């Protein structure tokens, strides 16, 4: 996929989110130092939804 194709696809996804037609379940926000623990949880299958990693 070309860069312009990726931009077009991203624009479509953003439009769906803006319209409320696409939602993402964010279950938690963590900082970078918490990332190893999150990885262990994910490996064990205990992370539902999406996690946002916030640079500290």
C-alpha positions, -999 to 999 in steps of 0.1 A, spaced: 0 0 0 14 34 -9 18 63 15 -11 81 0 -33 50 3 -24 47 40 -33 84 45 -66 78 27 -74 48 49 -64 66 81 -87 95 70 -116 71 66 -110 56 100 -108 90 116 -141 100 100 -157 68 113 -145 76 149 -156 112 146 -191 100 134 -193 75 163 -195 46 139 -162 31 152 -153 29 188 -122 16 206 -124 2 241 -96 18 261 -94 -1 293 -63 15 308 -36 41 304 -1 33 316 33 49 316 64 35 300 78 20 332 46 0 336 51 -16 301 69 -48 312 41 -57 336 15 -50 309 34 -73 286 33 -101 312 -4 -96 316 -10 -96 279 10 -128 275 -12 -145 300 -43 -132 281 -55 -109 309 -58 -76 289 -92 -69 274 -96 -39 252 -68 -15 243 -41 1 265 -27 36 258 10 40 267 18 75 279 54 87 278 65 97 313 
